[in-house]
Amino acid sequence: MDLLWSPWRYRYIAGLERQDGEASSVCPFCRIAAETCDEETFVLYRGRHNFVILNIHPYINGHTMVIPYAHVGTLTALPLEAGYELFDLTRYLTEIFAREYRAMGCNIGMNLGQAAGAGIADHLHMHVLPRWFGDVNFLTTIGETRVLPEELPMTYARLRPYFAQLARSEPSSVGD
């Protein structure tokens, strides 16, 4: 396996640097939650207990995350209402991907703790990725390089209307 050295990314995920390159000691998720520049930070939706954001280091087009406002690193520390909303938003994303991207499936998951591979271990978050048959090509498998045909602003523009509609309807349950 080839090794791709990316110290610039470590500084971001360790909370030492903001996306714009300036120094920070604040959790990047807490910082984004406190900001109001949603389009610049790719925040798609702000719920009562969680927000939905595009992953700025996507594994595949549409790679999103559902992130609780609560700065907790374990599921047991997550308030129940935040957990319910987190799962409702995750479910809603799978519906959006099926509709908008014609996804044939989704990968959904969390890496809980540094030993499990969490890049930001102290602030849990749910990854949601649309998937299609044949979306892993030779370049990803052999060359260990990802090819993303859609830029983040385009992905944001495609997904944002679904959440704008959700915010207007204020449902009791996200997917209703």
Summary of the structure (lengths in Angstrom):
residues: 176
radius of gyration: 16.1
end to end distance: 45.0
largest distance: 48.4
contacts: 453
relative contact order: 0.16
helix: 36%
strand: 15%
